[in-house]
Amino acid sequence: MKYVTFKADQVSAAGWFYGMSPDVLRSDEAVFEIRKRLGTKLPDDLSFQMSPRFLSITDKITRNRFSFKGVAIECDRSRVQELQEALYSMESPVTANFKYGITGGTLFVPFVENDVWKNDKILGMAKAHMQEMSKLGQIFLQNVLDIDNPLLWTDGEEDSLRTMMTNCSTSDGHKMVHSVHNTNRAGTVSILYYKEYGKEINN
């Protein structure tokens, strides 16, 4: 039986997130941040959950099924369209990436094709997602607390530690860190980074 965090007659997946790692995700934190991003665009009574699991997309022409590990977003089946419309309205990862340390660099993708998202595009995003995940390495930092607490930095900017670490980049502007996550161990955070910058990250 599927575990459901809210009351629903029948749970259905509205879609999944390109660029969201299923292996380190704290679902409660992701749900909180998605709600923060959507604000009033999401009805207060619309509950949803994030489920890291194996997903699959069927090629409409060949009928071959492409399976991959990702994060689905699920709600009551009767409210899937409402949730999708709200998620489509989220700002682009290009700008959200600098504001949200968990979901900012991700993109919502539906399972079922529509006028904008055709089957080949959805399938292509699933394959690109797997490639993106294969580029990531992981390190842990200990004795780190309150990574979402706003801090005033020496340059006068006010950002959380999570946001600051997520926006680490090379001198020529290439992003080094994919995302930063709390773990089940108090005071320990997980940093997903791009392997090509492993030397810079580990120094």
Secondary structure, 3 states (H helix, E strand, C coil): CCCCCCCCCCEEEEEEEECCCCCCCCHHHHHHHHHHHHHHHCCCCCCEEEEEEEEEEECCCCCCEEEEEEEEEEEEHHHHHHHHHHHHCCCCHHHHCCCCCCCCCCEEECCCCCCCCCHHHHHHHHHHHHHHHHCEEEEEECCCCCCCCEEECCCCCEEEHHHHHHCCECCCCCECEEEEEECCCCCCEEEEEEHHHHHHHHC
